[in-house]
Amino acid sequence: MVSAADVVAAAERFAGVIPPSPLQRNERLSARHDLDVWLKREDLNAVRSYKGRGAFNFVSGLAVELRERGVVCASAGNHGQGVAFACASLGVRARVYLPRTTPRQKRDRVATLGGRHVEVVVEGDTYDDAAAAARAHAEATGATLIPAFDDPRTIAGQGTVVKEIIEQLGRAPDALVVPVGGGGLLAGTLTWLAERAPDVRVIGAEPLGAASMAHALEAGAPVPLAHLDPFVDGAAVRQVGQHTHAIAAAHRPRLVAVPEGQICVEMLDLYQSDGIISEPAGALASAALGDLELAPGATVVCVLSGGNNDVSRYAEIVERALVFEGRKHYFLVEFPQEPGALRRFLDDVLGQDDDITLFEYVKRNNRETGPALVGIELGTPENLAPMLKRMETAPHRIERVPPDSPLFTFLV
């Protein structure tokens, strides 16, 4: 398995190549949750995530003949960047498989970090599809497969994050919150703390739509999720690894499933209040703070695991955040085919601080009425109940589109 000594060896292996990332106290989160909250800023290193640690530890330990054959990996984006960085630093050829859901920004970063040493291949709709293609390439060519999370060398490299935290803080925190996808960072964290600071409470934050570690612990073995929401692409893994599951099963950390909308709210708060650009997986840990029961004033460190966010995604992030907060709602409204119908709807239904953000009207020439899809953004969530009451007395036929409706998937 993996030991604290392996974590120390990994830190020594890339000393001078990957400098420690900053540990910063966050005033906003500390005040909001009545805690002493610190952020481990893994988004500020060269790879913009912690994934360079495990990748460099793995590649640098390969024998010369294995380096000459080259390496291959699958990634949702960040592991690929870590492998690209490691291979460019060590002069090793690599092929990186990315699923089609990987944001363009991450694809470009893999190519930029790897330069002439790395070939990028886009394959499949999910991480697991890309992983199958990477395994097939390794078997066909003899290239060494670098797992994104399920290997002791990768786990040891990721464990250096918590080693740095305790050194920078000067003491062990009361609790440590880490994002969980395949479980490499969680496993490395548990390994180090079990030997060096066993009293630290470890909380793993998973996306609600990709809670694969909780699923594995409940089943007693790594098993695939029947459904996977790929939105939190850096942590959207259908099945955790054998090694990572074994370590989590041995230490039983608390796991919290965080709704994707809640993650989006935290991403926007990080950006607007703290000036931090976080990807969805990077905001997982701090987004989970509201779901934890910790003593007031407790020192909590959240690992901000990555900042590789494509700016084109912010429109969707804002939309998901508004829906989660109860400020964005959609309705099917049947309007009479006559002048002034929309004006009457505005006067009869909308409040002073409410606004229409979407209006798609389909006119039917052979009918007296025509349907429209209407999106309304409320000034505050509390405006919803009065608006629904006004809708009951309005002359229009109005049907609310609930967030769990299949139609809603076409809107968000």
CORNOR-V229403 format. One record per backbone hydrogen bond with DSSP energy under -0.5 kcal/mol. CO is the residue of the C=O (numbers start at 1). NH is the residue of the N-H. Records with the same first field share a line. If there is no record, write none. Layout:
CO = NH + NH
This chain:
3 = 7
4 = 8
5 = 9
6 = 10
7 = 11
8 = 12
9 = 13
10 = 14
12 = 15
14 = 17 + 18
17 = 19
22 = 41
24 = 39
25 = 27
26 = 30
27 = 31
28 = 32
29 = 33
30 = 34 + 35
34 = 297
35 = 37
36 = 300
37 = 26
38 = 302
39 = 24 + 41
40 = 42 + 304
41 = 44
42 = 45
45 = 48
48 = 307
49 = 52
50 = 53 + 54
51 = 55
52 = 56
53 = 57
54 = 58
55 = 59
56 = 60
57 = 61
58 = 61
59 = 62
63 = 67
64 = 68
65 = 69
66 = 70
67 = 70
70 = 144
71 = 95
72 = 146
73 = 97
75 = 99
77 = 81
78 = 82
79 = 83
80 = 84
81 = 85
82 = 86
83 = 87
84 = 88
85 = 89
86 = 90
87 = 91 + 92
93 = 71
94 = 119
95 = 73 + 97
96 = 121
97 = 75
98 = 123
99 = 102
103 = 106 + 107
104 = 108
105 = 109
106 = 110
107 = 111
108 = 112
109 = 113
110 = 114
111 = 115
114 = 117
115 = 118
117 = 94
119 = 96
121 = 98 + 123
124 = 100
126 = 130
127 = 131
128 = 132
129 = 133
130 = 134
131 = 135
132 = 136
133 = 137
134 = 138
135 = 139
136 = 140
137 = 141
138 = 142
144 = 72
145 = 147
149 = 151
151 = 155
152 = 156
153 = 157
154 = 158
155 = 159
156 = 160
157 = 160
158 = 161
159 = 162 + 163
160 = 164
161 = 165
162 = 166
163 = 167
164 = 168
165 = 169
166 = 170
174 = 201
175 = 301
176 = 178 + 203
177 = 303
178 = 205
182 = 241
183 = 187
184 = 188
185 = 189
186 = 190
187 = 191
188 = 192
189 = 193
190 = 194
191 = 195
192 = 195 + 196
193 = 197
197 = 200
200 = 202
201 = 176 + 203
202 = 254
203 = 178 + 205
204 = 206 + 256
205 = 180
206 = 258
207 = 210
208 = 211
209 = 229
210 = 212
211 = 215
212 = 216
213 = 217
214 = 218
215 = 219
216 = 220 + 221
228 = 230
231 = 233
232 = 235 + 236
233 = 236
235 = 237
238 = 225
241 = 245
242 = 246
243 = 247
244 = 248
245 = 249
246 = 250
247 = 251
248 = 252
254 = 204
256 = 206 + 258
257 = 259
258 = 208
259 = 263
260 = 264
261 = 265
262 = 266
263 = 267
264 = 268
265 = 269
266 = 270
267 = 271
268 = 272
269 = 273 + 274
270 = 274 + 276
271 = 275
275 = 277
276 = 278
279 = 283
280 = 283
281 = 284
283 = 287
284 = 288
285 = 288
286 = 289
288 = 291
289 = 292
292 = 294
295 = 298
298 = 36 + 300
299 = 174 + 175
300 = 38 + 302
301 = 177
302 = 40 + 304
303 = 305
304 = 42 + 43
305 = 50
306 = 279
307 = 309
310 = 313
311 = 314
313 = 317
314 = 318
315 = 319
316 = 320
317 = 321
318 = 322
319 = 323
320 = 324
321 = 325
322 = 327 + 328
323 = 326
327 = 378
329 = 376
330 = 401
331 = 333 + 374
332 = 399
333 = 335 + 372
334 = 397
335 = 370
336 = 338
338 = 341
340 = 344
341 = 345
342 = 346
343 = 347
344 = 348
345 = 349 + 350
346 = 350
351 = 354
355 = 357 + 377
358 = 375
359 = 361
360 = 373
361 = 363
363 = 365
364 = 367
368 = 337
370 = 335
371 = 362
372 = 333 + 374
373 = 360
374 = 331
375 = 357 + 358
376 = 329 + 378
377 = 355
380 = 383
381 = 384
382 = 386
383 = 387
384 = 388
385 = 389
386 = 390
387 = 391
388 = 392
389 = 393
390 = 393 + 394
396 = 398
397 = 334
399 = 332
400 = 402
401 = 330
402 = 405
405 = 408 + 409
406 = 409
407 = 410
408 = 411 + 412
